[in-house]
Amino acid sequence: MENELTRQDKQRIEASIRGKYLKVAASPEGLFRYPTGRAGLEALNYAPDLVRGLPEPVAAAYCGVGNPFTLGPIREGETVLDIGCGAGVDSIIAAKLVGPSGAVTGIDLVPEMLAKASENARLAGVDNVTFQESSAERLPFPDNSFDLVISNGVFNLVVDKVKALGEVYRVLKPGGRFMLADQVLAGELPKETKARVENWAR
């Protein structure tokens, strides 16, 4: 079918995502159509006490499209997976919420973003969070590993969303929760595959 993506298309999409977020790792300012940094956190109604507690370089790195923490509580001692953790701001907030008895793991495709996330965790003084390189479509964790999976503005970029969602529910413990903030396309997809691929990460 004309609209099916080839392996080469998927490789081009992944390269485009890596290229964009290499720039975001330096600074998200001006790269998105919505507020980023501390202004983004405030506009999306993140808990003011948590936002105030973030060092300025950490808050400045925020570039989420929504606030997954409005979808339900996070309890002390829980294990959390952040898919597409980026610069680690949501992971750091989750780490503060689960406390020392809990643990957070953030994954991302872009090594530079993971390096930024690790530095931000150090600046924020949280040591119950780890970061590793991985794809949402191939989570490197055993079944039933996490109480909660969060994600912010990532699944719209994933090529095989069905596979990625299957991975989420595989790694969740029985009764676990998935708290997702994301964007959806309101109009029609471009009909030509080339146009779809070129516009994927915009």
Long-range contacts (C-beta under 8 A, 24 or more apart in sequence): 2-191, 2-192, 2-193, 3-189, 3-191, 3-193, 3-196, 4-193, 5-159, 5-193, 5-196, 5-197, 9-193, 9-197, 10-159, 12-197, 13-157, 13-159, 13-197, 13-200, 13-201, 14-109, 14-159, 16-197, 16-198, 16-200, 16-201, 17-109, 17-110, 17-157, 17-200, 17-201, 18-109, 18-110, 19-201, 20-201, 21-86, 21-108, 21-109, 21-110, 21-112, 21-113, 22-110, 22-112, 24-63, 24-86, 24-87, 24-113, 25-87, 25-110, 25-112, 25-113, 25-115, 25-116, 27-60, 27-61, 28-61, 28-62, 28-63, 28-87, 29-60, 31-63, 32-63, 34-65, 36-62, 36-63, 37-61, 37-62, 37-63, 38-62, 40-64, 41-89, 45-70, 46-93, 50-93, 50-96, 50-97, 53-96, 53-124, 54-89, 54-92, 54-124, 55-123, 55-124, 57-120, 57-123, 58-87, 58-88, 58-89, 58-92, 58-120, 58-123, 58-124, 59-89, 61-86, 61-87, 61-88, 61-89, 61-116, 61-120, 62-87, 62-89, 63-87, 63-153, 64-89, 64-90, 64-152, 64-153, 64-181, 65-152, 65-153, 65-181, 65-182, 65-183, 66-152, 66-153, 66-181, 66-182, 67-152, 67-181, 68-150, 68-151, 68-152, 68-179, 68-180, 68-181, 69-93, 69-94, 69-97, 69-150, 69-179, 71-177, 71-179, 71-180, 71-181, 72-177, 72-179, 74-98, 74-148, 75-102, 75-147, 76-101, 76-102, 77-101, 77-102, 78-102, 78-147, 78-148, 79-103, 79-104, 79-105, 79-145, 79-146, 79-147, 79-148, 80-104, 80-105, 80-146, 80-147, 80-148, 80-149, 80-150, 81-105, 81-106, 81-107, 81-139, 81-141, 81-145, 81-146, 81-148, 81-149, 81-150, 81-171, 82-106, 82-107, 82-149, 82-150, 82-151, 82-152, 83-107, 83-136, 83-139, 83-149, 83-150, 83-151, 83-154, 83-155, 83-164, 83-168, 84-108, 84-109, 84-136, 84-151, 84-152, 84-153, 84-154, 84-155, 84-157, 85-113, 85-114, 85-117, 85-131, 86-113, 86-116, 86-117, 86-152, 87-113, 87-116, 87-117, 87-120, 88-116, 88-117, 88-118, 88-120, 88-121, 88-129, 88-131, 89-120, 90-150, 90-152, 91-117, 91-121, 91-129, 91-131, 92-120, 92-121, 92-124, 92-126, 92-129, 94-129, 94-148, 94-150, 95-121, 95-126, 95-128, 95-129, 96-124, 96-126, 98-128, 99-128, 100-128, 102-128, 103-128, 103-129, 103-130, 104-128, 104-129, 104-130, 105-129, 105-130, 105-131, 105-132, 105-141, 105-146, 106-130, 106-131, 106-132, 107-131, 107-132, 107-133, 107-134, 107-135, 107-136, 107-139, 108-133, 108-134, 109-133, 109-134, 109-135, 136-164, 136-167, 136-168, 137-163, 137-164, 137-167, 138-167, 139-167, 139-168, 139-170, 139-171, 141-171, 142-171, 143-170, 143-171, 144-171, 144-172, 144-173, 144-174, 145-171, 145-172, 145-173, 146-171, 146-172, 146-173, 146-176, 147-172, 147-173, 147-176, 147-177, 148-172, 148-176, 148-177, 148-178, 148-179, 149-176, 149-177, 149-178, 149-179, 150-178, 150-179, 150-180, 151-178, 151-179, 151-180, 151-181, 151-182, 152-180, 152-181, 152-182, 153-181, 153-182, 153-183, 154-182, 155-180, 155-182, 156-182, 156-183, 156-184, 156-185, 157-200, 157-201
